[in-house]
């Protein structure tokens, strides 16, 4: 059987042109996917469990789903403050239940953008987000800038599908009609194919953006070099930006996580706003996990805030730096956690991991990862986009429906597990109301 | 007069190829309609690696220029 128009559930590109050959419920070949996407389909059986695992009296044992969910509900109900974290590699439908659980339990809820594009999200709340869709980029953009990101390694088909190479409505000659500028601290694979590569000194991004804005606003630069880049080169780049028909600035962790963080992004967005006085220019974040944009969107629909939401007072509050997952764990403010489709143990700061490992937590994930290993309750689920359908948001905030490719009767989906937990908590709502004296 | 064009062999180093598809979209021998339909007849992305389906290369060298991993050899 050939399944067409499959959407790849790996990175924020959400390539929707995959063709997959399935024989007897086994994936045989994956066409049109990059190596990262193809491996998610071809190696979907790796690191999987068929039964939930519970740690009791220091021993791990396999249990059935009903028992594991029951134990999870008891754990959440008996905790004073819980943290819900993850959500970037699951469907919007599951995220919705996550927010409902956090609200019911009066806990904290956060997604992986807290250790990723969190500062960018704060920035676009401050100065706005003059963005576009990837379709606009394909059809109109003649100047592409990648700042602090390396799409050829992290989003391999980004250039061939959306930015540099595709032949669009007003860019009929593909790469011949476009210019590519890469600004990075090292010569990455993307930098090797760039029209112009600027090697910037680490943590000097704010200075370079400010210098560009100064030139745009009619001021002269006095220094010979700024952020390790010669004055003439900065003037040349600004001229390229001003003279293009439509430019797009894509930025990644290299810009977001340098000194200044959200202030650097404020400045970069302001640069794009300044450039719009001369030409048409847009800015876009390079989102990593395939539905991290979706988790921001769903959180914002339901609570008004895109990440780091605090329901402890009964209404949503938002203060990154105080209510984000890393902070509440480092400050030992939670006594239980529900981790969905994420692996914080492998990438959180040491203080946060130390507290996470000291409290009982539940891990709901299709793959058995490092966080699953130390979880009190691990519940395996279906892979969204491979074994179950779902909706996800592409990096340009476009919702795309993921398709099911193969059947998996053994496991429930993330959505089903969270729905079950939510409904069992609702049954015990009286207990929760008594606890909070509502 | 019959114009004969020499066709070259394209080799892909499977260890180096990351399946970005840059070589397919910058190749002048592959039609836009083919790329947009997702059904390619000359070269394709199969299991995350570029696969050559038939001999078609005129040796323009675009793919060499834009391959980020230097995974392509033309002989």
Contacts between the chains, C-beta under 8 A, distances in Angstrom:
chain1	res1	chain2	res2	distance
A	4	B	38	7.6
A	17	B	38	4.4
A	19	B	38	6.1
A	19	B	39	7.6
A	29	B	46	6.1
A	29	B	47	5.9
A	30	B	46	7.5
A	30	B	47	5.5
A	30	B	48	6.9
A	31	B	38	7.6
A	31	B	44	6.1
A	31	B	45	6.2
A	31	B	46	5.7
A	32	B	21	7.8
A	32	B	38	5.6
A	32	B	44	7.3
A	32	B	45	5.1
A	33	B	19	6.9
A	33	B	45	6.4
A	33	B	48	5.9
A	34	B	18	6.4
A	34	B	19	3.9
A	34	B	20	6.0
A	34	B	21	7.0
A	34	B	45	7.2
A	34	B	48	5.8
A	35	B	17	7.2
A	35	B	18	5.0
A	35	B	19	4.2
A	35	B	48	3.5
A	35	B	49	6.7
A	36	B	18	7.9
A	36	B	19	7.8
A	36	B	48	7.3
A	37	B	19	7.9
A	37	B	48	6.9
A	38	B	19	6.6
A	38	B	45	7.9
A	38	B	47	5.0
A	38	B	48	3.1
A	38	B	49	7.9
A	39	B	48	6.3
A	42	B	47	6.3
A	42	B	48	7.9
A	152	B	18	7.1
A	152	B	20	5.7
A	152	B	68	4.5
A	153	B	18	7.4
A	156	B	18	5.1
A	156	B	19	6.0
A	156	B	20	4.0
A	156	B	21	7.5
A	157	B	19	7.7
A	157	B	20	5.9
A	157	B	21	5.5
A	159	B	20	6.7
A	159	B	22	6.1
A	160	B	20	5.8
A	160	B	21	4.0
A	160	B	22	5.0
A	160	B	24	7.0
A	160	B	25	4.6
A	161	B	21	7.4
A	164	B	22	7.9
A	165	B	22	6.1
A	165	B	25	4.0
A	165	B	26	5.4
A	165	B	66	7.5
A	166	B	25	6.2
A	166	B	35	7.9
A	167	B	25	7.9
A	167	B	32	5.1
A	174	B	25	6.7
A	174	B	26	6.7
A	175	B	26	5.6
A	175	B	66	7.1
A	189	B	68	3.8
A	189	B	69	6.8
A	190	B	68	6.9
A	192	B	68	6.0
A	193	B	22	7.7
A	193	B	65	7.5
A	193	B	66	5.4
A	193	B	68	5.9
